[in-house]
Amino acid sequence: MKLYEFFNVPVDQTGKEFKTFKKQSQVEKQKTADEVFWYILDHDQLHKEYVLPFVSKIKNQISDPNFDRNRFAKSWLPMVNKGCTLYHKKMKLTSNPKELFDQKTREDLCKRLADQFIDDLTNDQYHVGDHSK
């Protein structure tokens, strides 16, 4: 077996990686981002630590016509950072977490979480501090 076959890196005659390998890498990166997204959503401690306090502050602001969705998405960054760190530790990944979860990946996760929670808040699924409903 040749070394490049062992590491599953296709190489052409010039010794350079095929462009298709880079695309596979992006697919793997997206799969990892999806796993982290669901890991964050299902992690009870992250939910208690970040979501519940944040929901009580933001719930009334969503109905405001001047509500800024981009600013709302960026406010999920501390939760995403912690979720990426916890996921990295849980899965015992050996790669550098800053490379695995780069800034673009983290921003995309923030937007996905923001969209998820905006839908939940507008559908009135959170009743934090209001037990009359």
N, C-alpha and C positions, 0 to 999 in steps of 0.2 A: 504494500500500500504506500502511495506517495504521501508526503507530508501535507500537501494541500488537500488531499482527499480525507486525511485524518481529521483536519480541522473544518471540513465541509466548506472550503472556500474555493469556488471554481476559478481557475486561472487560465487565461488564453496563452498563446505561444510566446507572447512578449513578457510574460510573468506578471501582468497586471490583472487585477480582479475584474471580472465581468461586471457590466453595469447592472445586470439583473440581480446580482448579489446585494447591491446597495438597496434595490427596491425591496428585496426580502427583508433586509434589515429594518426598513421603514415599517413593513407589515408587522414584524416582531415588536417594534417599538409601539405601534398602535395597539397591539394585543396587550402589551404590558400596561399601557395607559388605561385601557378598558378594565383590566384586572384591578388596578389601583383605584379607579373610580368606584367600582362596586365594593372594594375593600373599605374605602372611606365611608360609603353610604351604609354599610353593614356594621361598622365599628361603633359599638355602643358608647365607649368612653369618649371618642371624638365627637359623637353626637351630643353628649351631655356637656362636654367642655366648650364646644364651639357653636353648635347649631342652636340649642335652646336659648342661651343668652342673646345670641344675635337675632333670633326670630322676634323676641320681645321688643327689641329696639327698632327693627326694620318693618314690622308688620304694617304700621300706619303709614309709613313713607311710600310704600309701593303704590298706593292708590293716588298719590300726588302726581299731577300731570308733569311736573318738573323732575320726576324720578329719573336718575341716570343709571341705566343698566350696566354700562361699562364700569362705573365706580362700584356698583353693587357686586359685580363679578370679581373685581380686584380685592374686595374685602374678604374673600374666601381664601386668600393666599396663605395665611397662617395655618389654617386647617389642612390645606393641600400639602404644605411643607411637612407638617407633622405626620400626615397620612403617608406620604412618600417615604419618610424616614422609618416609620413603623413597618410598612410593607417591606422595605429593603431588609430590615432586621429579621422580620418573620420568615421571609423566603431565603434568608442567608445568602443573599446575592453577593458576588465577589467584585462586580464592576463598581466603578465610582458612581455614587448616587447622583452627583451633579451632572455627569455625562448621561446616565440612564434617564434621569428626569430633568432634562434641560429646561431653560426658561420658557420656551414655546410650549412644551408638554405641560408644564405647570399652569401656564396661562389658559391653555385649552381645558384642563381639568377644572380650573376656576369657573370658566364660562359654562361648562356642562353642569357643575354643581349649582351655579346661580340659576340656570334655566330650570333645573330640577326643583329647586326650592321656591322659585317664583311661581311655578305652576302649583306647587303644594300650598303656598300662602294665598294665592288668588282663589284657589278652590276651597279655602278655609279649612284646611286639614290640621292646622296648628291652633290650639286654643290656650296659649301660654298666658297664665294669669287671669283668664276669663273662663270660669267654670259654669257659666250660665247657659252655654250652648251645648 
